[in-house]
């Protein structure tokens, strides 16, 4: 089976999935790490898009989907400041 690596990860020597597996991260923490590592490198997406996704998964890990959605709505109410 060939390994499919999206272009926004090809510049990295270690892929996010390798780190996720190495540390035995669960789904939520693994996704948060993935979005943090790729923030700002995916074409046609703002860095803030991936950072907000990472925040959503971290809050979900702490307190579930309701709070994660509430925090996400709050953060989306403010304009992003991509650096």
N, C-alpha and C positions, 0 to 999 in steps of 0.2 A: 504494500500500500504506500503510495507516495504521500509525502507530507505537504499539505497545502498551507503556505504561509502568505498572508496578505502583504501587499507592498509596504504598508505603514509599519510592519514589524521587521522587514528584511534588512534594515540597517543595524539591527541588534545582533550581538553574538549569542546572547542567551534569550530565548523566547519566554514570554510571560507564563505560558503553560508549564514550562520546565521549572520555573521558580515556584509556581503554585503546587506542582507535584512534589518538589523537593521539600517544601515546608508542610505538606499535607493540609493545605487550606481548604476549607469548605467552600460551597458554591458562592455565598455572599462575599466572603473575604477575598476569594480568588477573583471574582469579577471586579471588586473594588480595586485590587492591585492591577488588574489588566487595564482598567480605564485610567488609573494614575500613570501607568507606564507609557501609554500611548497618547496621552493628552497633548494636543497640539500637533500631532504628526499624521493624523488621518486627513486625507484630502477632502476639501469642501465641508469641513467641520471646524467649528471654533474650539479652542482649548477648553473654554468654559463648559461646552457640551459634555465632554468626557469627565471633567471635574465634578459636574453636577451628578452624573451617573455614579461616580465613585462615592460621593457623599450619600446618595440614595441607598446604595448597598451597605455602607457602614452603619447608617441609622437603622436600616432594616435588621442588620445583625444585632444591634443593641436592643431594639424595641418593636420590631415587626413592621408590617406594611402600612398600617394606619399612620404611625408617626412619620415614617419615611415619606409617604405621600404629602403629609402636612408640611414637613420641612421643605420638600421640593417645591410645593406651591409658594411658600414664603420666599424661597430663594429666587424663583422665577419672576417674582414681582419687582425685583430690582435689576437694573441693567447690568450685564456682565462687563467686567473690565479685563478683557484679555490682554495679557502682557506679552 
